[in-house]
Amino acid sequence: MTWTRRDFLKAGAASAVLPALAPRIAFSVPVAARSLITRAIPSTGETVPVVGVGMRNYRTDWAENGDLTNYRETLRTFVEGGGRVVDTAPSYGDSEALLGRFMTELGLRDRLFVASKVDRAGRDEGIAGMRASMEKMGTATVDLLQVHNLRDVDVQLATLREWKASGLVRYIGITTSSDRQYDDFATVARSQGVDFIQVDYALGNRNAADDLLPLALDRGIAVLVNMPFGRGDAFRRVGDRAIPEWANELGIASWGQFFLKYVVSHPAVTAAIPGTTKPHHATDNLGAAMGELPDTAMRARMEAFYDALPAVD
């Protein structure tokens, strides 16, 4: 039997931005909003909650019957629960445009820490791409702009430093999702004065912890984690097993929280950005930013538990 995250949660619970025309929906953060664990961005001390939202799958042509309700309500639920960090990119279909539309409709811009990327080669092309991203998102500034997968990294970081100095962007960084880039990635992180790195890291994919995460900790660089559930294999690997009783010590109520608490408990990690397109997943993920995080001994126990599970294809 193949289980999806929807199955686990069910069992555990027994295109263009049109800000001038979009309807504005009343939005407020509840007085009793939950208190989430936060981490400081080393370069400034600003804090953000340790669980965010990755927006790779926010695409109109991927929505069922073109219905964007789930996307919109996911962001609403996320912010109402205290979340802030959202990560998108120009290569994620019309994700940036959808984010801009929802920020306008829900009045979310001032409540979000918005991260996007530049993925073009050449100075002029990079500038054009970043300007297009800001237009799509309907924002005059971006909290974090990252060079996507190191593409033309020296040229793009030079522009990003200029943009940071002028106030168009508050933080700059680089991203990767492949250990084939780790050596080059480390070289750039050491030499280019970035505020953030974004890397792939998960309970079942711990390679970034060998060098990149210690490097970030040593150099005072913030870390966003993409693919914190692995490459689609984490939920399949645990199958229909019950969450181990010892995980109750941390208030873990789902496998998603189990995986996320492991990731964000690494001292170098600033925030994990799991792909999240459904409101109940946003609520569940934010549960990982509450209560206690695993200590060193608990992290080792989680690793041993996961590593002992049968591999999946």
C-alpha contacts under 8 A as a table, 3 or more apart, distances in Angstrom:
res1	aa1	res2	aa2	distance
2	T	236	R	6.79
2	T	239	G	7.47
3	W	6	R	7.95
3	W	7	D	5.91
3	W	8	F	7.15
3	W	235	F	7.14
3	W	236	R	6.23
3	W	239	G	6.37
3	W	240	D	7.20
4	T	7	D	5.24
4	T	8	F	6.66
4	T	235	F	6.86
4	T	236	R	7.43
5	R	8	F	5.06
5	R	9	L	6.23
5	R	235	F	6.71
5	R	256	G	7.88
6	R	9	L	5.27
6	R	10	K	6.05
7	D	10	K	5.14
7	D	11	A	6.09
8	F	11	A	5.14
8	F	12	G	6.02
8	F	240	D	7.63
8	F	254	S	7.36
8	F	255	W	7.46
9	L	12	G	5.01
9	L	13	A	5.97
9	L	254	S	6.81
10	K	13	A	5.25
10	K	14	A	6.52
11	A	14	A	5.37
12	G	253	A	7.32
12	G	254	S	6.55
15	S	60	T	6.54
15	S	94	D	5.91
15	S	97	A	5.92
15	S	98	L	6.28
16	A	94	D	7.75
16	A	97	A	5.51
16	A	98	L	7.36
16	A	101	R	7.77
16	A	136	K	7.01
17	V	97	A	5.25
17	V	98	L	6.84
17	V	100	G	6.00
17	V	101	R	5.04
17	V	136	K	5.89
17	V	137	M	7.15
17	V	138	G	7.17
18	L	21	L	5.51
18	L	22	A	5.80
18	L	101	R	6.55
19	P	22	A	5.25
19	P	100	G	7.95
19	P	101	R	6.43
19	P	104	T	5.87
19	P	105	E	7.61
19	P	138	G	7.43
22	A	101	R	7.34
22	A	104	T	7.26
22	A	105	E	6.03
23	P	105	E	5.76
24	R	104	T	6.88
24	R	105	E	4.37
24	R	106	L	6.12
24	R	107	G	7.29
25	I	105	E	5.54
25	I	106	L	5.15
25	I	107	G	7.47
26	A	106	L	6.52
26	A	107	G	7.63
27	F	106	L	5.84
27	F	107	G	6.55
27	F	108	L	7.96
28	S	80	E	7.35
29	V	33	A	6.68
29	V	79	V	7.34
29	V	80	E	5.07
29	V	81	G	7.90
29	V	82	G	7.83
30	P	33	A	5.17
30	P	80	E	6.59
33	A	80	E	6.75
33	A	81	G	5.89
33	A	82	G	6.29
34	R	81	G	6.05
34	R	82	G	6.35
35	S	82	G	7.14
35	S	290	M	7.06
36	L	49	P	6.04
36	L	50	V	7.74
36	L	82	G	6.74
36	L	286	L	7.66
36	L	289	A	5.25
36	L	290	M	5.29
37	I	49	P	5.69
37	I	50	V	6.13
37	I	289	A	5.11
37	I	290	M	5.91
37	I	291	G	7.80
38	T	47	T	5.89
38	T	48	V	5.14
38	T	49	P	4.07
38	T	50	V	5.31
38	T	270	T	7.91
38	T	289	A	7.84
39	R	47	T	5.23
39	R	48	V	5.68
39	R	49	P	6.38
39	R	50	V	6.27
39	R	270	T	5.43
39	R	271	A	7.52
40	A	44	T	7.82
40	A	45	G	5.01
40	A	46	E	5.36
40	A	47	T	4.16
40	A	48	V	6.56
40	A	270	T	6.93
41	I	44	T	5.88
41	I	45	G	5.14
41	I	46	E	5.40
41	I	47	T	6.01
41	I	48	V	7.63
41	I	195	D	7.96
41	I	221	I	7.49
41	I	222	A	5.43
41	I	270	T	6.92
42	P	45	G	5.44
42	P	46	E	7.80
42	P	195	D	7.75
42	P	220	G	5.23
42	P	221	I	6.03
42	P	222	A	6.09
43	S	195	D	6.21
43	S	220	G	6.72
43	S	221	I	7.03
43	S	222	A	7.84
48	V	84	R	6.78
48	V	85	V	7.14
48	V	270	T	7.59
48	V	271	A	7.54
49	P	52	G	7.13
49	P	82	G	7.70
49	P	83	G	6.23
49	P	84	R	6.66
49	P	85	V	7.41
49	P	271	A	6.71
49	P	289	A	7.16
50	V	264	V	6.37
50	V	269	V	7.94
50	V	270	T	5.88
50	V	271	A	4.00
50	V	272	A	6.17
50	V	289	A	6.05
51	V	83	G	7.00
51	V	85	V	7.46
51	V	260	L	7.97
51	V	264	V	7.77
51	V	271	A	5.27
51	V	272	A	5.06
51	V	273	I	6.15
51	V	274	P	7.82
51	V	285	N	7.00
51	V	286	L	6.16
51	V	288	A	7.40
51	V	289	A	6.14
52	G	83	G	6.19
52	G	84	R	6.36
52	G	85	V	4.62
52	G	86	V	5.74
52	G	87	D	7.92
52	G	271	A	6.45
52	G	272	A	5.90
52	G	273	I	4.58
52	G	274	P	6.83
53	V	85	V	6.34
53	V	86	V	4.81
53	V	87	D	6.38
53	V	272	A	7.85
53	V	273	I	4.66
53	V	274	P	5.50
53	V	275	G	5.90
53	V	276	T	5.79
53	V	282	A	7.86
54	G	86	V	5.92
54	G	87	D	4.98
54	G	88	T	6.52
54	G	226	N	7.55
54	G	273	I	4.79
54	G	274	P	5.18
54	G	275	G	4.28
54	G	276	T	6.23
55	M	58	Y	5.34
55	M	86	V	7.00
55	M	87	D	5.86
55	M	88	T	5.13
55	M	92	Y	7.62
55	M	95	S	6.48
55	M	275	G	5.94
55	M	276	T	6.92
55	M	277	T	7.72
56	R	59	R	7.82
56	R	88	T	6.20
56	R	89	A	7.43
56	R	92	Y	5.15
56	R	93	G	7.95
56	R	95	S	6.84
56	R	275	G	6.64
57	N	62	W	7.38
57	N	92	Y	6.99
57	N	95	S	7.40
57	N	275	G	7.07
57	N	276	T	8.00
57	N	277	T	7.19
58	Y	62	W	7.49
58	Y	63	A	7.79
58	Y	71	Y	6.74
58	Y	92	Y	7.43
58	Y	93	G	7.59
58	Y	94	D	7.20
58	Y	95	S	4.92
58	Y	98	L	7.18
58	Y	277	T	7.06
59	R	62	W	5.24
59	R	63	A	6.46
59	R	92	Y	7.26
59	R	93	G	5.57
59	R	94	D	5.42
59	R	95	S	5.50
59	R	98	L	7.63
60	T	63	A	5.29
60	T	66	G	5.80
60	T	67	D	7.80
60	T	68	L	7.02
60	T	94	D	6.84
61	D	66	G	6.38
62	W	66	G	7.35
63	A	66	G	4.88
63	A	67	D	5.75
63	A	68	L	6.32
64	E	67	D	5.74
67	D	70	N	7.53
68	L	71	Y	5.41
68	L	72	R	6.32
69	T	72	R	5.19
69	T	73	E	5.97
70	N	73	E	5.21
70	N	74	T	5.86
70	N	277	T	6.40
70	N	278	K	5.49
70	N	279	P	6.71
71	Y	74	T	5.15
71	Y	75	L	6.55
71	Y	277	T	5.41
71	Y	278	K	6.58
71	Y	279	P	7.91
72	R	75	L	5.46
72	R	76	R	6.37
72	R	102	F	6.09
73	E	76	R	4.85
73	E	77	T	5.91
73	E	278	K	7.53
73	E	279	P	5.93
74	T	77	T	5.14
74	T	78	F	5.98
74	T	276	T	7.42
74	T	277	T	6.02
74	T	278	K	5.24
74	T	279	P	4.03
74	T	280	H	7.71
74	T	282	A	6.23
75	L	78	F	4.95
75	L	79	V	6.20
75	L	102	F	7.94
75	L	279	P	7.54
75	L	282	A	7.99
76	R	79	V	5.41
76	R	80	E	6.06
76	R	106	L	7.35
77	T	80	E	5.08
77	T	81	G	6.06
77	T	279	P	5.86
77	T	282	A	6.68
77	T	283	T	6.92
78	F	81	G	5.19
78	F	82	G	6.61
78	F	83	G	5.21
78	F	84	R	7.71
78	F	279	P	7.42
78	F	282	A	5.51
78	F	283	T	6.71
78	F	286	L	7.66
79	V	82	G	5.02
79	V	83	G	4.67
79	V	84	R	6.25
79	V	111	R	7.30
79	V	112	L	7.73
80	E	83	G	7.23
81	G	283	T	7.04
81	G	286	L	7.16
83	G	112	L	7.79
83	G	286	L	7.36
84	R	111	R	6.35
84	R	112	L	4.52
84	R	113	F	5.32
85	V	112	L	6.00
85	V	113	F	4.62
85	V	114	V	6.16
85	V	115	A	7.38
85	V	271	A	7.90
85	V	273	I	7.65
86	V	112	L	7.00
86	V	113	F	6.25
86	V	114	V	5.34
86	V	115	A	6.08
86	V	273	I	7.26
87	D	114	V	6.30
87	D	115	A	4.65
87	D	116	S	5.74
87	D	273	I	7.09
88	T	92	Y	6.87
88	T	95	S	6.49
88	T	96	E	6.25
88	T	115	A	6.24
88	T	116	S	4.82
88	T	117	K	7.18
89	A	92	Y	5.44
89	A	95	S	7.16
89	A	96	E	6.55
89	A	116	S	4.85
89	A	117	K	5.06
89	A	118	V	7.42
90	P	93	G	6.86
90	P	94	D	7.44
90	P	95	S	7.38
90	P	96	E	6.48
90	P	116	S	7.56
90	P	117	K	6.85
90	P	118	V	7.33
90	P	119	D	7.46
90	P	129	G	7.90
90	P	133	S	6.48
91	S	119	D	7.63
92	Y	95	S	5.50
92	Y	96	E	7.61
93	G	96	E	7.92
94	D	97	A	5.28
94	D	98	L	6.23
95	S	98	L	5.09
95	S	99	L	6.12
96	E	99	L	5.08
96	E	100	G	6.22
96	E	133	S	6.63
96	E	136	K	5.86
96	E	137	M	5.45
97	A	100	G	5.06
97	A	101	R	6.16
97	A	136	K	4.60
97	A	137	M	5.42
98	L	101	R	4.98
98	L	102	F	6.10
98	L	137	M	7.60
99	L	102	F	5.19
99	L	103	M	5.99
99	L	137	M	6.04
100	G	103	M	5.17
100	G	104	T	6.26
100	G	136	K	6.12
100	G	137	M	3.71
100	G	138	G	5.27
100	G	139	T	7.61
101	R	104	T	5.26
101	R	105	E	6.16
101	R	137	M	7.21
101	R	138	G	7.78
102	F	105	E	4.96
102	F	106	L	5.79
102	F	107	G	7.82
102	F	108	L	7.57
103	M	106	L	5.38
103	M	107	G	5.35
103	M	108	L	4.54
103	M	109	R	5.33
104	T	107	G	5.16
104	T	108	L	6.80
104	T	109	R	7.33
104	T	138	G	7.92
105	E	108	L	7.98
107	G	110	D	7.71
108	L	111	R	5.26
108	L	112	L	6.33
109	R	112	L	5.48
109	R	139	T	7.97
113	F	143	D	5.87
113	F	144	L	7.84
114	V	142	V	6.02
114	V	143	D	5.27
114	V	144	L	6.38
115	A	142	V	6.68
115	A	143	D	5.94
115	A	144	L	4.49
115	A	145	L	5.81
115	A	146	Q	7.62
116	S	133	S	7.90
116	S	142	V	7.67
116	S	144	L	6.40
116	S	145	L	5.13
116	S	146	Q	6.36
117	K	130	M	7.65
117	K	145	L	5.05
117	K	146	Q	4.48
117	K	147	V	5.63
117	K	148	H	5.64
118	V	126	G	6.33
118	V	129	G	6.57
118	V	130	M	6.09
118	V	145	L	7.00
118	V	146	Q	6.17
118	V	147	V	5.12
118	V	148	H	5.79
118	V	156	Q	7.58
119	D	126	G	7.21
119	D	129	G	7.75
119	D	147	V	6.32
119	D	148	H	5.15
119	D	149	N	7.72
119	D	151	R	6.11
120	R	125	E	6.08
120	R	126	G	5.18
120	R	129	G	7.04
120	R	151	R	6.68
120	R	152	D	7.24
121	A	125	E	6.34
121	A	126	G	6.30
121	A	151	R	6.51
121	A	152	D	5.24
121	A	156	Q	7.80
122	G	125	E	5.24
122	G	126	G	5.94
122	G	152	D	7.06
122	G	155	V	6.83
122	G	156	Q	7.58
123	R	126	G	5.14
123	R	127	I	6.23
123	R	155	V	6.14
123	R	156	Q	6.49
123	R	159	T	7.21
124	D	127	I	5.15
124	D	128	A	6.13
125	E	128	A	5.10
125	E	129	G	6.08
126	G	129	G	5.06
126	G	130	M	6.20
126	G	156	Q	6.49
127	I	130	M	5.19
127	I	131	R	6.12
127	I	159	T	7.57
128	A	131	R	5.19
128	A	132	A	6.12
129	G	132	A	5.07
129	G	133	S	6.21
130	M	133	S	4.97
130	M	134	M	6.30
131	R	134	M	5.19
131	R	135	E	6.22
132	A	135	E	5.07
132	A	136	K	6.15
133	S	136	K	5.13
133	S	137	M	6.17
134	M	137	M	5.08
134	M	138	G	5.90
134	M	139	T	5.47
134	M	140	A	6.52
134	M	141	T	7.24
134	M	142	V	7.33
135	E	138	G	4.96
135	E	139	T	6.59
135	E	140	A	7.93
139	T	142	V	6.98
140	A	168	L	6.98
141	T	167	G	7.33
141	T	168	L	4.76
141	T	169	V	5.56
141	T	170	R	7.83
142	V	145	L	6.75
142	V	168	L	6.54
142	V	169	V	4.88
142	V	170	R	6.68
143	D	169	V	5.57
143	D	170	R	4.92
143	D	171	Y	5.97
144	L	169	V	6.18
144	L	170	R	6.01
144	L	171	Y	4.61
144	L	172	I	5.51
144	L	173	G	7.24
145	L	160	L	7.50
145	L	169	V	6.77
145	L	171	Y	6.56
145	L	172	I	5.12
145	L	173	G	6.30
146	Q	172	I	5.64
146	Q	173	G	4.33
146	Q	174	I	4.72
146	Q	175	T	6.41
146	Q	196	F	7.96
147	V	150	L	5.55
147	V	151	R	6.45
147	V	153	V	6.22
147	V	156	Q	6.68
147	V	157	L	7.09
147	V	173	G	6.32
147	V	174	I	4.61
147	V	175	T	6.15
148	H	151	R	6.02
148	H	174	I	6.22
148	H	175	T	5.18
148	H	176	T	6.90
149	N	174	I	6.98
149	N	175	T	5.03
149	N	176	T	4.58
149	N	177	S	7.29
150	L	153	V	4.84
150	L	174	I	6.34
150	L	175	T	6.54
150	L	176	T	7.09
150	L	185	F	7.33
152	D	155	V	5.78
152	D	156	Q	6.19
153	V	156	Q	5.21
153	V	157	L	5.86
153	V	174	I	7.99
154	D	157	L	5.36
154	D	158	A	6.25
155	V	158	A	5.29
155	V	159	T	6.66
156	Q	159	T	5.19
156	Q	160	L	6.16
157	L	160	L	4.79
157	L	161	R	6.07
157	L	172	I	7.72
157	L	173	G	7.98
157	L	192	Q	7.78
158	A	161	R	5.29
158	A	162	E	6.59
159	T	162	E	5.09
159	T	163	W	6.24
160	L	163	W	4.90
160	L	164	K	6.01
160	L	169	V	7.65
160	L	172	I	6.47
161	R	164	K	5.03
161	R	165	A	6.20
161	R	172	I	7.37
162	E	165	A	5.13
162	E	166	S	6.31
163	W	166	S	5.08
163	W	167	G	6.17
163	W	168	L	5.19
163	W	169	V	5.83
164	K	167	G	5.12
164	K	168	L	5.86
164	K	169	V	4.79
164	K	170	R	5.63
164	K	171	Y	6.73
164	K	172	I	7.42
165	A	168	L	7.81
166	S	169	V	7.84
167	G	170	R	6.42
169	V	172	I	7.33
171	Y	194	V	7.86
171	Y	195	D	5.81
171	Y	196	F	7.31
172	I	194	V	5.70
172	I	195	D	5.50
172	I	196	F	6.29
173	G	194	V	5.07
173	G	195	D	5.67
173	G	196	F	4.44
173	G	197	I	5.38
173	G	198	Q	7.57
174	I	185	F	7.97
174	I	189	A	7.93
174	I	194	V	7.44
174	I	196	F	6.68
174	I	197	I	5.09
174	I	198	Q	6.25
175	T	197	I	5.79
175	T	198	Q	4.46
175	T	199	V	6.04
176	T	179	D	7.93
176	T	181	Q	6.93
176	T	182	Y	7.83
176	T	185	F	7.59
176	T	198	Q	6.24
176	T	199	V	5.24
176	T	200	D	7.00
177	S	198	Q	7.98
177	S	199	V	5.58
177	S	200	D	4.91
177	S	226	N	7.23
178	S	181	Q	5.81
178	S	182	Y	7.14
178	S	199	V	7.96
178	S	200	D	7.05
179	D	182	Y	4.92
179	D	207	N	7.28
179	D	208	A	7.54
180	R	183	D	7.51
181	Q	184	D	5.55
181	Q	185	F	5.81
182	Y	185	F	4.81
182	Y	186	A	5.98
182	Y	208	A	7.93
182	Y	212	L	7.43
183	D	186	A	5.26
183	D	187	T	6.43
184	D	187	T	5.09
184	D	188	V	6.39
185	F	188	V	5.27
185	F	189	A	6.15
186	A	189	A	4.99
186	A	190	R	6.11
186	A	211	D	7.99
186	A	212	L	6.39
186	A	215	L	7.65
187	T	190	R	5.27
187	T	191	S	6.31
188	V	191	S	5.20
188	V	192	Q	5.53
189	A	192	Q	5.89
189	A	193	G	6.84
189	A	194	V	6.43
189	A	197	I	7.43
189	A	216	A	7.89
190	R	193	G	7.12
190	R	215	L	7.93
190	R	219	R	7.58
194	V	197	I	7.38
194	V	221	I	7.01
195	D	221	I	5.33
195	D	222	A	6.08
196	F	221	I	5.40
196	F	222	A	4.53
196	F	223	V	5.59
196	F	224	L	7.24
197	I	216	A	7.73
197	I	221	I	6.90
197	I	222	A	6.31
197	I	223	V	5.07
197	I	224	L	6.35
198	Q	223	V	5.62
198	Q	224	L	4.53
198	Q	225	V	5.63
198	Q	226	N	6.77
199	V	208	A	7.15
199	V	223	V	7.40
199	V	224	L	6.52
199	V	225	V	5.19
199	V	226	N	5.86
200	D	205	N	7.66
200	D	208	A	7.01
200	D	225	V	5.57
200	D	226	N	4.83
200	D	227	M	5.55
200	D	228	P	6.90
200	D	230	G	7.92
201	Y	205	N	5.55
201	Y	206	R	5.62
201	Y	207	N	7.17
201	Y	208	A	6.02
201	Y	209	A	7.68
201	Y	225	V	6.00
201	Y	226	N	6.74
201	Y	227	M	6.56
201	Y	228	P	5.65
201	Y	230	G	7.25
201	Y	263	V	7.11
202	A	205	N	4.73
202	A	206	R	5.82
202	A	227	M	6.87
202	A	228	P	4.53
202	A	229	F	5.82
202	A	230	G	5.45
202	A	259	F	7.22
202	A	262	Y	7.86
202	A	263	V	6.00
203	L	206	R	6.16
203	L	228	P	7.56
203	L	229	F	7.49
203	L	230	G	7.46
203	L	259	F	6.34
203	L	262	Y	6.68
203	L	263	V	6.81
203	L	303	E	6.63
203	L	306	Y	7.48
204	G	229	F	7.97
204	G	230	G	6.28
204	G	234	A	6.93
204	G	306	Y	7.31
204	G	307	D	7.60
205	N	208	A	7.85
205	N	230	G	6.32
206	R	209	A	5.62
206	R	210	D	7.55
207	N	210	D	5.60
207	N	211	D	7.92
208	A	211	D	6.14
208	A	212	L	5.23
208	A	213	L	6.00
209	A	212	L	6.09
209	A	213	L	5.04
209	A	214	P	6.71
210	D	213	L	7.06
210	D	214	P	7.19
211	D	214	P	5.52
211	D	215	L	6.00
212	L	215	L	4.99
212	L	216	A	6.20
213	L	216	A	5.09
213	L	217	L	6.22
213	L	223	V	7.75
213	L	268	A	5.72
213	L	269	V	7.55
214	P	217	L	5.03
214	P	218	D	6.05
214	P	268	A	6.93
215	L	218	D	5.10
215	L	219	R	6.02
216	A	219	R	5.17
216	A	220	G	5.75
216	A	221	I	4.69
216	A	222	A	6.71
216	A	223	V	7.12
216	A	268	A	6.44
217	L	220	G	5.34
217	L	221	I	6.39
217	L	222	A	7.92
217	L	267	P	7.51
217	L	268	A	5.06
218	D	221	I	7.89
222	A	268	A	7.22
222	A	269	V	6.93
222	A	270	T	5.69
223	V	268	A	6.53
223	V	269	V	4.97
223	V	270	T	5.05
223	V	271	A	6.67
224	L	269	V	6.50
224	L	270	T	5.95
224	L	271	A	5.09
224	L	272	A	5.59
224	L	273	I	6.84
225	V	228	P	6.33
225	V	269	V	7.16
225	V	271	A	6.38
225	V	272	A	4.52
225	V	273	I	5.94
226	N	272	A	6.39
226	N	273	I	5.57
226	N	274	P	6.42
227	M	230	G	5.15
227	M	231	R	6.45
227	M	273	I	7.42
227	M	274	P	6.09
227	M	275	G	7.56
228	P	259	F	7.08
228	P	260	L	6.51
228	P	263	V	6.65
228	P	272	A	6.56
228	P	273	I	7.31
228	P	274	P	6.03
229	F	232	G	6.68
229	F	233	D	7.46
229	F	234	A	5.59
229	F	235	F	7.67
229	F	256	G	7.59
229	F	259	F	6.37
229	F	260	L	7.49
229	F	274	P	7.28
230	G	233	D	6.04
230	G	234	A	5.83
231	R	234	A	7.48
232	G	235	F	7.13
232	G	236	R	7.51
233	D	236	R	5.15
233	D	237	R	5.95
233	D	312	V	7.13
234	A	237	R	5.23
234	A	238	V	6.65
235	F	238	V	5.45
235	F	239	G	6.23
235	F	255	W	7.34
236	R	239	G	5.01
236	R	312	V	7.01
237	R	309	L	6.84
237	R	310	P	6.93
237	R	311	A	6.43
237	R	312	V	5.91
238	V	241	R	5.90
238	V	306	Y	7.82
238	V	309	L	7.12
243	I	247	A	6.96
243	I	253	A	7.97
243	I	254	S	7.13
243	I	255	W	6.78
244	P	247	A	5.63
244	P	248	N	7.64
245	E	248	N	5.54
245	E	249	E	8.00
246	W	249	E	5.87
247	A	250	L	5.70
247	A	251	G	6.96
247	A	252	I	5.88
247	A	258	F	7.62
248	N	251	G	4.85
248	N	252	I	5.52
248	N	253	A	7.54
249	E	252	I	7.59
250	L	291	G	6.63
250	L	292	E	5.28
250	L	293	L	6.46
250	L	294	P	7.09
251	G	291	G	6.62
251	G	292	E	7.41
252	I	255	W	7.78
252	I	257	Q	5.80
252	I	258	F	5.97
252	I	287	G	7.90
252	I	288	A	7.25
253	A	257	Q	6.64
253	A	258	F	7.81
254	S	257	Q	5.30
254	S	258	F	6.36
254	S	284	D	7.63
255	W	258	F	4.79
255	W	259	F	6.21
256	G	259	F	5.32
256	G	260	L	6.14
256	G	284	D	7.32
256	G	285	N	6.52
256	G	288	A	7.97
257	Q	260	L	5.02
257	Q	261	K	5.77
257	Q	284	D	7.01
257	Q	285	N	6.03
257	Q	287	G	6.54
257	Q	288	A	4.72
258	F	261	K	5.45
258	F	262	Y	6.41
258	F	288	A	7.47
259	F	262	Y	5.35
259	F	263	V	6.52
260	L	263	V	5.09
260	L	264	V	6.15
260	L	272	A	7.36
260	L	285	N	7.40
260	L	288	A	6.02
261	K	264	V	5.36
261	K	265	S	5.87
261	K	288	A	5.39
261	K	289	A	7.31
261	K	293	L	6.05
261	K	294	P	6.91
262	Y	265	S	5.37
262	Y	266	H	7.17
262	Y	293	L	7.61
262	Y	294	P	6.57
262	Y	299	R	6.38
262	Y	302	M	7.55
263	V	266	H	5.94
263	V	269	V	7.41
263	V	272	A	7.20
264	V	267	P	7.53
264	V	269	V	5.64
264	V	270	T	7.18
264	V	271	A	6.43
264	V	272	A	6.46
264	V	293	L	7.88
265	S	269	V	7.31
265	S	293	L	5.63
265	S	294	P	5.95
265	S	295	D	7.34
266	H	269	V	5.60
267	P	270	T	8.00
269	V	272	A	7.42
276	T	281	H	6.36
276	T	282	A	6.25
277	T	281	H	7.38
277	T	282	A	7.76
278	K	281	H	5.35
278	K	282	A	6.50
279	P	282	A	5.07
279	P	283	T	6.40
280	H	283	T	5.07
280	H	284	D	6.13
281	H	284	D	4.97
281	H	285	N	5.94
282	A	285	N	5.18
282	A	286	L	6.19
283	T	286	L	5.30
283	T	287	G	6.55
284	D	287	G	5.19
284	D	288	A	7.35
285	N	288	A	5.56
285	N	289	A	7.54
286	L	289	A	5.24
286	L	290	M	7.11
287	G	290	M	5.36
288	A	291	G	7.76
294	P	297	A	7.62
294	P	298	M	5.15
294	P	299	R	5.66
295	D	298	M	5.25
295	D	299	R	6.07
296	T	299	R	5.14
296	T	300	A	6.31
297	A	300	A	5.19
297	A	301	R	6.33
298	M	301	R	4.92
298	M	302	M	6.17
299	R	302	M	5.08
299	R	303	E	6.21
300	A	303	E	5.07
300	A	304	A	6.16
301	R	304	A	5.13
301	R	305	F	6.12
302	M	305	F	5.12
302	M	306	Y	6.17
303	E	306	Y	5.22
303	E	307	D	5.94
304	A	307	D	5.17
304	A	308	A	6.15
305	F	308	A	5.41
305	F	309	L	6.85
306	Y	309	L	5.45
307	D	310	P	7.97
